[in-house]
Structures are given as C-alpha cells and as structure tokens.
C-alpha cells in the first residue's frame, strides 16, 4: 500500500482568471506593484508577534498594505531564471505572492486548509497575445470544503484580486 493510499485525499479543482494586457510588461508590473504594500518582512513579522490585541494586529497589517488592501509577501522573477538558459529569447515572467493576513485569518477560522492557499499567487508573464495576469480563484479552491463563511470571504478576496489585475492591465 502506498503512502497516498493511507492518507486522506480531497479533490480540489481550480478556476483560473486571466486578464490580458497590451501594455508593456514593465508598465503592468509597475502598476500592480504600486497597488500593493511592500513591507520589510522581518519588521512586519516582529510587529505581528508584538501585537497584543486584534486592534493592534489590524493596525500593523493595515500599515503594511497598499491601496489595494494587499501586500507583497514574495517575489519570484522566473523570467530572470529562464534567461540564464534562453538569453534574450526568454519571456518575462514574475510570480508574486500577495495577500492580507486579516483576510486569510477570516478564511482559516472556518476552513483550516485555506492556509494552504493564502496568501495567493499572481503570475504576470509575456505571451504571444500580450501580458497575462493570472490568478487561481480562492472561491474555487475552498468550494470543496462546503463552508459558506469561508466561501464568502474567498469571493470577496477574488473580487479584490481580479480588480487589481484588471486595473494593472489598463
């Protein structure tokens, strides 16, 4: 018997939203970056740990988020990695991990597995038809868990992220 046969397995399918822009990659990435916060992650972690109340935590998180109510938690320049092999033929591609711990908390209270999906990933990459901004919808990831409260929060997050991608693409 394999290890997978001995553990619980849940099928989770995903819906992906993609916005395509005819603007230059750098312009799209810059507009998206301007809408999210870019906290010093070490200082942010210290401030979160030092918060004694929910109100203090809210102040810490709100100070770290940008106009979209989200913050960048990681930035992976996949295009740079590809360029080491492909040179100038490499397409630009960046993966951003963005989120808001307060939103994540609200989903995780109802569905612990939501912490596997949040913060979320946004992929910005060049393709033949333009610069694509892609995001896996949180509501689709949480749907199999059947929790209305978590699904409501996930839908609000999806709207926030899709709005962000749409604005960055314009």
C-alpha positions in Angstrom: 0.0 0.0 0.0 1.4 3.4 -1.0 1.6 6.3 1.4 -1.1 8.1 -0.5 -3.5 5.2 -0.1 -3.1 5.5 3.7 -3.9 9.2 4.0 -7.0 11.4 3.4 -7.1 12.8 -0.1 -9.5 15.6 -1.2 -10.0 16.6 -4.8 -9.7 20.3 -5.3 -10.2 21.8 -8.8 -9.4 25.3 -9.6 -10.7 28.1 -11.7 -8.1 30.5 -13.2 -8.8 34.1 -14.0 -6.6 35.7 -16.6 -6.5 39.3 -17.7 -4.6 40.1 -20.9 -2.9 43.5 -21.4 -1.5 45.1 -24.5 0.7 47.3 -22.3 4.4 46.6 -21.9 5.4 44.0 -19.2 7.3 46.6 -17.1 4.4 49.0 -17.1 1.9 46.3 -16.0 4.2 45.0 -13.3 4.9 48.6 -12.0 1.2 49.4 -11.8 0.5 46.2 -9.9 3.4 46.8 -7.6 2.2 50.3 -6.8 -1.1 49.0 -5.6 0.2 46.5 -3.0 2.3 47.2 0.1 6.0 46.1 0.3 6.7 45.7 4.0 10.1 44.8 5.4 9.1 41.2 6.1 11.3 40.8 9.2 10.0 44.0 10.8 6.4 43.0 9.8 6.8 39.6 11.5 8.2 41.3 14.6 5.3 43.7 14.7 2.7 41.0 14.2 4.3 39.0 17.1 4.3 42.0 19.3 0.6 42.9 18.7 -1.3 42.1 21.9 -4.9 42.6 20.5 -6.9 42.2 17.3 -6.9 46.0 17.1 -3.1 46.2 17.3 -2.8 43.4 14.7 -5.2 45.3 12.4 -3.1 48.5 12.7 0.1 46.5 11.9 -1.5 44.8 8.8 -3.2 48.0 7.5 0.1 49.9 7.7 1.7 47.2 5.6 -0.9 47.0 2.8 -1.1 49.2 -0.2 -4.1 50.9 -1.8 -5.5 47.5 -2.9 -5.5 46.3 0.7 -2.9 43.7 -0.1 0.8 43.3 0.5 3.6 41.5 -1.4 5.0 38.6 0.6 7.3 37.1 -2.0 8.5 38.0 -5.5 9.9 35.4 -7.9 11.5 36.6 -11.1 11.1 33.4 -13.2 12.0 35.2 -16.4 15.4 36.0 -14.9 15.9 32.3 -14.2 14.8 31.4 -17.7 17.2 34.0 -19.3 20.2 32.1 -17.9 19.5 29.4 -20.4 17.5 31.2 -23.1 19.1 34.6 -23.1 17.1 37.3 -24.8 14.6 34.7 -26.1 13.3 34.2 -22.5 9.9 35.7 -21.9 9.4 37.9 -18.9 7.6 36.2 -16.1 7.1 37.1 -12.4 5.3 35.3 -9.7 4.0 37.5 -6.8 2.7 36.1 -3.6 0.3 38.6 -2.2 -2.3 38.8 0.5 -3.6 40.2 3.7 -3.3 38.3 6.9 -6.6 39.6 8.2 -8.4 38.2 5.2 -6.5 34.9 5.5 -7.5 34.7 9.2 -11.1 35.0 8.4 -11.0 32.1 5.9 -8.8 29.9 8.1 -11.2 30.3 11.1 -13.7 28.4 9.1 -11.6 26.2 6.9 -8.1 25.4 8.3 -6.9 24.2 4.8 -7.4 27.8 3.5 -3.9 28.5 4.9 -2.6 26.2 2.2 -3.9 28.6 -0.5 -3.4 32.0 1.1 -1.6 34.2 0.6 -2.3 33.9 -3.2 -0.2 33.8 -6.2 -0.4 36.1 -9.2 1.5 35.3 -12.3 2.5 38.1 -14.7 4.0 36.8 -17.9 4.6 37.7 -21.5 2.8 35.5 -24.1 2.1 35.8 -27.8 -1.2 37.5 -27.1 0.1 40.0 -24.6 1.0 40.3 -20.9 -1.1 37.9 -19.0 -2.1 38.4 -15.4 -3.3 35.1 -13.9 -4.8 34.2 -10.6 -6.4 31.0 -9.2 -9.7 31.9 -7.7 -9.8 31.3 -4.0 -13.5 30.5 -4.0 -12.9 27.6 -6.4 -10.2 26.3 -4.1 -12.4 26.4 -1.0 -15.6 25.2 -2.6 -15.0 21.5 -1.8 -14.9 22.3 1.9 -18.6 23.5 1.8 -18.2 26.3 4.3 -20.4 29.4 3.4 -18.5 31.8 5.7 -15.1 30.9 4.2 -16.5 30.9 0.7 -18.0 34.5 1.2 -14.6 35.7 2.3 -12.9 33.9 -0.6 -15.3 35.5 -3.1 -14.5 39.0 -1.7 -10.8 38.2 -2.0 -11.3 37.1 -5.5 -13.1 40.3 -6.4 -10.3 42.3 -4.8 -7.5 40.5 -6.7 -9.3 40.4 -10.0 -10.0 44.2 -9.7 -6.3 44.7 -9.0 -5.3 42.6 -12.1 -7.8 44.4 -14.3 -6.6 47.9 -13.2 -2.9 46.9 -13.7 -3.7 45.7 -17.2 -5.3 49.0 -18.3 
